[in-house]
Amino acid sequence: MDFSLIARLAAEFIGTAIMIILGNGAVANVDLKGTKGNGSDWMLIAVGYGAGVMIPALLFGSISGNHINPAFTIGLATAGLFPWAEVAPYIAAQMLGAIAGQLVVIAAYKPHYDLTTESNKILGTFSTIDATGSHLNGFINEFIGSFILFFSALGITRAPFFHNNLGTAHLALGFLVGTLVASLGGPTGPALNPARDLGPRLVHALFPLKNKGDSQWEYAWIPVVAPFLAGITAVGLYKVIFM
């Protein structure tokens, strides 16, 4: 079944919002003061982000392709696998979805934001930062993680093994993201997605929260540029080798 562009954009908007709600919601549950999950370990965040990608994939993979990531959209378009005419609308829907999702997280956790005094923990429920303050390490980590994400996602959804069962492939995407967060998330968060970082960072900068501190815009280019470069490289390499 072919879906209209409007329907596909709605899927990208809702899918990206769900990813942020489930992913950053898990971070908020772990890091904000007074929550039931406060002090839980990193695996809760990995599960939240894994499900945050898996659920939209199951819902919208057959409608919009469930990009929910501007870097994946750009990578596909650069490789000739997605029409350039639809790139800007897709990215706009993804960015707006990320912003909407973050506003839902704030609504759900507002009393706990007010209780939390550590500005980095508050920012961590919105966007990413490098744990050691190294921009180089942040860029390397985001590029590696994003490359694995895009190369693997394209392989999973196009592999002959999953050809007649894309539902299982979309389940696998959730495990992929959860594992990436568990394995490579320590240094930066990670973002792996320009919309996932930039949209919520804009909300952090504009929304009046107590004790929120600085939005760390000097770092903000890294989770945007690194995934874009990784998307172009990973999709292009996969196409050269396997398509």
FIDOKOL-134223 format. One record per residue: residue in three letters; residue number from 1; x, y, z of N, C-alpha, C in turn. Coordinates in steps of 0.05 Angstrom, whole numbers, plus 5000, padded with zeros to 4 digits. Layout:
BEGIN
NODE resn resi  npx  npy  npz capx capy capz  cpx  cpy  cpz
NODE  ALA  NUM    X    Y    Z    X    Y    Z    X    Y    Z
...
***
This chain:
BEGIN
NODE resn resi  npx  npy  npz capx capy capz  cpx  cpy  cpz
NODE  MET    1 5017 4976 5000 5000 5000 5000 5018 5025 5000
NODE  ASP    2 5011 5044 4983 5026 5069 4982 5012 5090 4999
NODE  PHE    3 5028 5103 5015 5017 5124 5033 5024 5151 5023
NODE  SER    4 5007 5170 5027 5012 5198 5018 5036 5209 5034
NODE  LEU    5 5047 5231 5023 5069 5244 5037 5060 5254 5064
NODE  ILE    6 5036 5264 5066 5026 5274 5091 5025 5252 5112
NODE  ALA    7 5015 5229 5104 5014 5206 5122 5042 5198 5131
NODE  ARG    8 5060 5198 5112 5088 5190 5119 5101 5210 5137
NODE  LEU    9 5096 5236 5133 5107 5256 5150 5095 5254 5178
NODE  ALA   10 5069 5248 5180 5056 5244 5206 5070 5220 5220
NODE  ALA   11 5076 5199 5205 5089 5176 5217 5117 5184 5228
NODE  GLU   12 5132 5200 5213 5158 5209 5221 5156 5226 5246
NODE  PHE   13 5136 5244 5246 5132 5262 5270 5126 5245 5295
NODE  ILE   14 5106 5228 5293 5097 5212 5316 5119 5192 5324
NODE  GLY   15 5132 5180 5304 5153 5161 5311 5176 5173 5325
NODE  THR   16 5185 5197 5316 5207 5211 5330 5199 5220 5358
NODE  ALA   17 5174 5229 5361 5164 5237 5387 5164 5213 5406
NODE  ILE   18 5155 5190 5397 5155 5166 5414 5184 5159 5422
NODE  MET   19 5202 5160 5403 5230 5154 5409 5240 5172 5432
NODE  ILE   20 5235 5198 5431 5244 5216 5451 5230 5211 5478
NODE  ILE   21 5204 5206 5477 5189 5201 5502 5200 5177 5516
NODE  LEU   22 5203 5155 5501 5212 5130 5514 5242 5131 5521
NODE  GLY   23 5258 5144 5504 5287 5145 5509 5294 5165 5530
NODE  ASN   24 5288 5190 5525 5294 5211 5545 5277 5208 5570
NODE  GLY   25 5254 5196 5568 5238 5190 5591 5253 5170 5609
NODE  ALA   26 5266 5151 5598 5282 5132 5614 5305 5146 5627
NODE  VAL   27 5318 5164 5613 5340 5180 5625 5329 5196 5649
NODE  ALA   28 5307 5209 5645 5295 5225 5666 5288 5208 5690
NODE  ASN   29 5278 5184 5686 5271 5166 5708 5296 5159 5724
NODE  VAL   30 5318 5156 5711 5343 5148 5725 5356 5172 5739
NODE  ASP   31 5357 5195 5725 5374 5217 5735 5360 5239 5751
NODE  LEU   32 5334 5241 5748 5320 5263 5763 5314 5255 5791
NODE  LYS   33 5315 5274 5809 5312 5268 5837 5283 5261 5844
NODE  GLY   34 5280 5241 5861 5254 5233 5871 5237 5215 5854
NODE  THR   35 5247 5207 5831 5232 5189 5814 5233 5160 5826
NODE  LYS   36 5215 5143 5817 5215 5115 5826 5240 5101 5816
NODE  GLY   37 5251 5110 5794 5274 5097 5782 5300 5111 5787
NODE  ASN   38 5300 5132 5804 5324 5147 5809 5347 5129 5820
NODE  GLY   39 5370 5132 5806 5393 5116 5814 5395 5088 5801
NODE  SER   40 5375 5082 5784 5376 5057 5769 5401 5057 5751
NODE  ASP   41 5408 5034 5739 5432 5033 5724 5427 5040 5694
NODE  TRP   42 5449 5039 5679 5449 5047 5651 5431 5030 5634
NODE  MET   43 5427 5005 5642 5412 4986 5626 5383 4995 5623
NODE  LEU   44 5372 5009 5643 5345 5020 5640 5343 5040 5617
NODE  ILE   45 5364 5056 5614 5365 5075 5592 5368 5061 5566
NODE  ALA   46 5384 5040 5565 5388 5024 5540 5362 5012 5532
NODE  VAL   47 5347 5001 5551 5321 4989 5545 5301 5010 5535
NODE  GLY   48 5301 5033 5548 5283 5055 5540 5289 5064 5511
NODE  TYR   49 5314 5067 5504 5320 5075 5477 5317 5053 5456
NODE  GLY   50 5322 5028 5465 5317 5006 5446 5288 5004 5439
NODE  ALA   51 5271 5006 5460 5242 5005 5455 5233 5031 5441
NODE  GLY   52 5247 5053 5446 5240 5078 5433 5244 5078 5403
NODE  VAL   53 5261 5061 5393 5264 5057 5365 5247 5034 5354
NODE  MET   54 5246 5013 5370 5231 4989 5361 5201 4994 5358
NODE  ILE   55 5189 5008 5377 5160 5012 5375 5152 5028 5351
NODE  PRO   56 5166 5051 5345 5159 5065 5320 5165 5049 5295
NODE  ALA   57 5186 5032 5296 5193 5016 5273 5170 4996 5267
NODE  LEU   58 5159 4984 5288 5137 4966 5285 5112 4981 5275
NODE  LEU   59 5108 5005 5285 5084 5021 5278 5086 5032 5250
NODE  PHE   60 5110 5042 5243 5111 5059 5219 5132 5050 5198
NODE  GLY   61 5146 5027 5204 5166 5018 5184 5154 5013 5157
NODE  SER   62 5130 5004 5156 5117 4998 5130 5102 5023 5119
NODE  ILE   63 5103 5045 5133 5089 5069 5124 5109 5090 5113
NODE  SER   64 5127 5098 5131 5146 5119 5123 5175 5109 5120
NODE  GLY   65 5179 5083 5127 5206 5073 5129 5218 5077 5156
NODE  ASN   66 5204 5092 5173 5212 5097 5201 5241 5107 5202
NODE  HIS   67 5247 5128 5187 5274 5139 5189 5279 5150 5217
NODE  ILE   68 5261 5167 5226 5262 5182 5252 5290 5192 5258
NODE  ASN   69 5305 5199 5237 5333 5207 5241 5342 5222 5215
NODE  PRO   70 5347 5248 5217 5355 5263 5193 5380 5252 5180
NODE  ALA   71 5399 5241 5195 5423 5230 5184 5418 5206 5167
NODE  PHE   72 5399 5189 5175 5392 5166 5158 5378 5175 5133
NODE  THR   73 5360 5195 5135 5347 5206 5112 5367 5217 5091
NODE  ILE   74 5386 5232 5101 5406 5244 5084 5424 5222 5072
NODE  GLY   75 5431 5202 5088 5448 5180 5078 5434 5165 5056
NODE  LEU   76 5408 5159 5059 5393 5145 5038 5391 5162 5013
NODE  ALA   77 5386 5188 5016 5383 5205 4993 5409 5208 4978
NODE  THR   78 5431 5210 4993 5458 5212 4980 5464 5188 4964
NODE  ALA   79 5455 5164 4973 5460 5139 4959 5440 5133 4937
NODE  GLY   80 5421 5152 4933 5400 5148 4913 5378 5129 4921
NODE  LEU   81 5375 5125 4947 5355 5106 4957 5330 5121 4969
NODE  PHE   82 5330 5147 4967 5307 5163 4977 5306 5189 4961
NODE  PRO   83 5282 5198 4954 5281 5222 4937 5289 5248 4951
NODE  TRP   84 5306 5263 4939 5315 5288 4951 5292 5308 4956
NODE  ALA   85 5271 5306 4940 5248 5324 4943 5234 5321 4969
NODE  GLU   86 5237 5297 4982 5224 5292 5007 5242 5294 5031
NODE  VAL   87 5268 5301 5027 5287 5302 5049 5279 5324 5069
NODE  ALA   88 5275 5349 5059 5269 5371 5076 5243 5367 5092
NODE  PRO   89 5221 5358 5079 5197 5352 5095 5201 5330 5116
NODE  TYR   90 5216 5309 5110 5221 5288 5129 5237 5299 5153
NODE  ILE   91 5258 5315 5148 5274 5325 5169 5258 5345 5186
NODE  ALA   92 5241 5361 5174 5224 5379 5189 5206 5364 5208
NODE  ALA   93 5194 5343 5198 5176 5326 5214 5191 5313 5237
NODE  GLN   94 5215 5304 5232 5231 5291 5253 5239 5312 5274
NODE  MET   95 5247 5335 5266 5255 5356 5286 5231 5364 5303
NODE  LEU   96 5208 5368 5290 5184 5376 5305 5175 5354 5324
NODE  GLY   97 5178 5329 5315 5171 5306 5332 5189 5305 5356
NODE  ALA   98 5215 5310 5352 5234 5309 5375 5227 5331 5395
NODE  ILE   99 5220 5354 5385 5213 5376 5403 5187 5369 5419
NODE  ALA  100 5167 5359 5404 5142 5351 5417 5147 5329 5438
NODE  GLY  101 5163 5309 5431 5168 5288 5450 5182 5298 5475
NODE  GLN  102 5200 5317 5472 5214 5327 5496 5195 5343 5513
NODE  LEU  103 5176 5358 5501 5157 5372 5517 5139 5353 5533
NODE  VAL  104 5133 5330 5522 5118 5309 5537 5135 5299 5561
NODE  VAL  105 5161 5295 5557 5178 5286 5579 5178 5307 5601
NODE  ILE  106 5179 5332 5594 5178 5353 5615 5152 5352 5630
NODE  ALA  107 5130 5349 5615 5104 5348 5628 5102 5325 5647
NODE  ALA  108 5113 5302 5640 5111 5279 5657 5129 5281 5682
NODE  TYR  109 5151 5295 5679 5171 5295 5701 5176 5323 5713
NODE  LYS  110 5157 5342 5708 5162 5369 5717 5168 5372 5747
NODE  PRO  111 5154 5358 5765 5161 5361 5794 5189 5351 5800
NODE  HIS  112 5199 5332 5785 5225 5321 5789 5247 5338 5777
NODE  TYR  113 5240 5352 5756 5259 5373 5746 5262 5395 5767
NODE  ASP  114 5241 5402 5780 5242 5423 5800 5259 5415 5824
NODE  LEU  115 5258 5389 5830 5273 5378 5853 5303 5375 5848
NODE  THR  116 5310 5372 5822 5338 5365 5815 5354 5391 5813
NODE  THR  117 5378 5391 5826 5395 5414 5826 5420 5411 5809
NODE  GLU  118 5426 5387 5800 5450 5382 5784 5443 5388 5754
NODE  SER  119 5455 5410 5744 5448 5419 5717 5455 5398 5696
NODE  ASN  120 5477 5384 5699 5485 5364 5679 5465 5341 5678
NODE  LYS  121 5454 5334 5700 5434 5312 5700 5409 5322 5686
NODE  ILE  122 5402 5347 5690 5378 5358 5676 5384 5358 5646
NODE  LEU  123 5407 5369 5638 5413 5370 5609 5414 5342 5597
NODE  GLY  124 5423 5322 5613 5425 5295 5603 5398 5283 5596
NODE  THR  125 5377 5294 5607 5350 5284 5600 5340 5297 5574
NODE  PHE  126 5355 5316 5564 5349 5329 5538 5368 5320 5516
NODE  SER  127 5394 5325 5521 5414 5322 5500 5439 5309 5511
NODE  THR  128 5459 5307 5494 5483 5292 5501 5506 5311 5506
NODE  ILE  129 5525 5301 5521 5551 5315 5526 5572 5294 5529
NODE  ASP  130 5597 5301 5523 5619 5282 5527 5626 5280 5556
NODE  ALA  131 5629 5256 5566 5633 5252 5595 5660 5263 5604
NODE  THR  132 5680 5265 5586 5706 5275 5594 5710 5304 5584
NODE  GLY  133 5690 5315 5571 5693 5342 5560 5709 5343 5535
NODE  SER  134 5715 5321 5522 5731 5320 5498 5713 5321 5473
NODE  HIS  135 5716 5341 5457 5701 5343 5433 5710 5322 5413
NODE  LEU  136 5736 5316 5413 5747 5296 5394 5736 5268 5401
NODE  ASN  137 5736 5261 5427 5725 5236 5435 5695 5234 5429
NODE  GLY  138 5681 5256 5434 5653 5257 5428 5647 5252 5399
NODE  PHE  139 5663 5265 5381 5659 5262 5352 5665 5233 5344
NODE  ILE  140 5687 5222 5353 5694 5194 5346 5673 5175 5355
NODE  ASN  141 5664 5178 5380 5643 5160 5391 5617 5162 5376
NODE  GLU  142 5609 5186 5369 5584 5190 5355 5586 5179 5326
NODE  PHE  143 5609 5183 5314 5612 5173 5287 5611 5142 5286
NODE  ILE  144 5626 5130 5305 5627 5100 5305 5599 5089 5311
NODE  GLY  145 5586 5099 5331 5560 5089 5338 5540 5093 5316
NODE  SER  146 5540 5117 5303 5521 5123 5282 5527 5105 5258
NODE  PHE  147 5553 5101 5251 5559 5084 5229 5548 5056 5232
NODE  ILE  148 5553 5045 5256 5543 5018 5261 5512 5017 5260
NODE  LEU  149 5499 5038 5270 5470 5040 5270 5460 5040 5241
NODE  PHE  150 5470 5057 5224 5460 5060 5197 5467 5036 5179
NODE  PHE  151 5491 5027 5181 5500 5004 5165 5483 4979 5173
NODE  SER  152 5480 4975 5199 5465 4952 5209 5435 4954 5203
NODE  ALA  153 5424 4978 5206 5396 4982 5201 5389 4976 5172
NODE  LEU  154 5406 4986 5154 5401 4981 5126 5404 4951 5119
NODE  GLY  155 5424 4939 5132 5428 4910 5127 5405 4893 5138
NODE  ILE  156 5396 4900 5162 5374 4885 5174 5348 4887 5157
NODE  THR  157 5342 4911 5148 5316 4915 5134 5318 4905 5105
NODE  ARG  158 5342 4901 5095 5344 4892 5067 5356 4864 5064
NODE  ALA  159 5362 4852 5087 5374 4825 5086 5354 4804 5076
NODE  PRO  160 5363 4786 5059 5345 4764 5050 5333 4748 5073
NODE  PHE  161 5348 4746 5095 5339 4732 5118 5312 4743 5129
NODE  PHE  162 5309 4770 5127 5285 4783 5137 5265 4790 5115
NODE  HIS  163 5270 4781 5090 5255 4791 5067 5225 4787 5070
NODE  ASN  164 5217 4764 5080 5188 4758 5083 5178 4763 5112
NODE  ASN  165 5194 4776 5128 5186 4780 5156 5198 4806 5167
NODE  LEU  166 5189 4828 5156 5200 4854 5164 5193 4861 5193
NODE  GLY  167 5172 4848 5203 5165 4853 5231 5188 4844 5250
NODE  THR  168 5199 4821 5244 5222 4812 5260 5246 4830 5256
NODE  ALA  169 5250 4840 5232 5272 4859 5227 5269 4884 5244
NODE  HIS  170 5244 4894 5247 5240 4918 5263 5244 4912 5292
NODE  LEU  171 5238 4888 5301 5245 4880 5329 5276 4881 5332
NODE  ALA  172 5290 4871 5312 5319 4871 5313 5330 4899 5315
NODE  LEU  173 5318 4918 5303 5327 4946 5304 5327 4956 5333
NODE  GLY  174 5307 4948 5348 5306 4956 5376 5329 4944 5392
NODE  PHE  175 5335 4919 5387 5358 4906 5401 5384 4919 5392
NODE  LEU  176 5386 4927 5367 5409 4941 5357 5414 4967 5372
NODE  VAL  177 5393 4983 5374 5397 5009 5388 5402 5005 5418
NODE  GLY  178 5387 4987 5430 5392 4982 5459 5421 4973 5464
NODE  THR  179 5431 4956 5446 5459 4947 5449 5479 4969 5444
NODE  LEU  180 5473 4986 5424 5491 5009 5419 5493 5027 5444
NODE  VAL  181 5470 5032 5456 5469 5049 5480 5485 5036 5503
NODE  ALA  182 5481 5010 5506 5495 4995 5527 5525 4994 5522
NODE  SER  183 5533 4990 5496 5561 4985 5490 5577 5010 5485
NODE  LEU  184 5565 5030 5471 5580 5054 5463 5568 5080 5475
NODE  GLY  185 5549 5077 5493 5536 5100 5504 5551 5114 5526
NODE  GLY  186 5571 5102 5537 5585 5113 5560 5598 5140 5556
NODE  PRO  187 5612 5144 5534 5625 5170 5530 5607 5194 5525
NODE  THR  188 5585 5190 5510 5569 5214 5502 5540 5212 5508
NODE  GLY  189 5529 5189 5512 5500 5188 5516 5486 5164 5505
NODE  PRO  190 5487 5158 5479 5496 5174 5456 5473 5186 5442
NODE  ALA  191 5478 5203 5421 5457 5215 5405 5450 5197 5381
NODE  LEU  192 5470 5193 5363 5467 5177 5339 5445 5189 5320
NODE  ASN  193 5437 5213 5325 5414 5224 5312 5412 5254 5316
NODE  PRO  194 5416 5270 5295 5415 5299 5299 5389 5310 5311
NODE  ALA  195 5366 5299 5303 5341 5308 5314 5338 5301 5344
NODE  ARG  196 5347 5277 5351 5346 5268 5379 5361 5287 5397
NODE  ASP  197 5383 5299 5388 5398 5318 5405 5390 5347 5401
NODE  LEU  198 5388 5356 5376 5383 5384 5371 5356 5393 5380
NODE  GLY  199 5335 5378 5373 5308 5385 5381 5305 5389 5411
NODE  PRO  200 5312 5369 5427 5310 5373 5456 5329 5394 5467
NODE  ARG  201 5352 5398 5454 5370 5419 5464 5358 5447 5460
NODE  LEU  202 5343 5450 5438 5328 5475 5434 5307 5479 5456
NODE  VAL  203 5294 5457 5463 5274 5459 5485 5288 5466 5511
NODE  HIS  204 5311 5454 5516 5326 5460 5541 5333 5489 5542
NODE  ALA  205 5341 5501 5519 5350 5529 5519 5326 5548 5523
NODE  LEU  206 5303 5540 5514 5280 5559 5514 5261 5554 5537
NODE  PHE  207 5259 5530 5548 5239 5524 5568 5250 5533 5596
NODE  PRO  208 5233 5548 5611 5243 5558 5637 5242 5537 5659
NODE  LEU  209 5264 5522 5662 5266 5502 5684 5285 5512 5705
NODE  LYS  210 5279 5506 5730 5297 5513 5752 5323 5497 5750
NODE  ASN  211 5345 5510 5755 5371 5496 5758 5380 5482 5732
NODE  LYS  212 5370 5491 5709 5376 5477 5684 5404 5482 5674
NODE  GLY  213 5416 5505 5681 5443 5510 5673 5446 5516 5643
NODE  ASP  214 5470 5512 5633 5477 5518 5606 5469 5496 5587
NODE  SER  215 5461 5503 5562 5453 5483 5542 5477 5472 5527
NODE  GLN  216 5500 5482 5532 5526 5472 5521 5525 5471 5490
NODE  TRP  217 5519 5495 5479 5518 5496 5450 5545 5492 5437
NODE  GLU  218 5567 5497 5452 5593 5493 5440 5598 5463 5432
NODE  TYR  219 5583 5445 5444 5585 5417 5438 5564 5408 5418
NODE  ALA  220 5543 5424 5414 5519 5415 5400 5524 5407 5371
NODE  TRP  221 5545 5417 5358 5550 5410 5330 5558 5381 5327
NODE  ILE  222 5570 5370 5347 5581 5343 5345 5560 5322 5340
NODE  PRO  223 5538 5320 5357 5517 5301 5352 5500 5307 5327
NODE  VAL  224 5506 5328 5313 5493 5334 5288 5512 5326 5264
NODE  VAL  225 5536 5336 5265 5554 5331 5242 5564 5302 5241
NODE  ALA  226 5571 5291 5264 5582 5263 5263 5561 5243 5253
NODE  PRO  227 5536 5243 5262 5517 5225 5250 5511 5230 5220
NODE  PHE  228 5511 5255 5211 5507 5260 5183 5530 5248 5166
NODE  LEU  229 5555 5252 5175 5577 5240 5160 5576 5210 5161
NODE  ALA  230 5569 5199 5184 5567 5170 5187 5545 5159 5170
NODE  GLY  231 5523 5173 5168 5500 5164 5151 5508 5162 5122
NODE  ILE  232 5521 5183 5112 5530 5183 5084 5550 5161 5079
NODE  THR  233 5569 5157 5097 5590 5137 5094 5578 5109 5096
NODE  ALA  234 5562 5104 5117 5551 5077 5121 5533 5067 5099
NODE  VAL  235 5514 5084 5092 5495 5077 5071 5509 5073 5044
NODE  GLY  236 5528 5092 5038 5543 5090 5014 5559 5064 5012
NODE  LEU  237 5572 5057 5034 5589 5033 5035 5571 5008 5032
NODE  TYR  238 5549 5008 5046 5531 4984 5043 5521 4981 5014
NODE  LYS  239 5515 5004 5001 5505 5002 4974 5527 4992 4955
NODE  VAL  240 5552 5001 4959 5574 4992 4942 5579 4962 4945
NODE  ILE  241 5578 4952 4969 5585 4924 4974 5562 4905 4968
NODE  PHE  242 5537 4912 4976 5516 4892 4977 5493 4898 4958
NODE  MET  243 5493 4921 4944 5470 4927 4927 5478 4930 4898
***
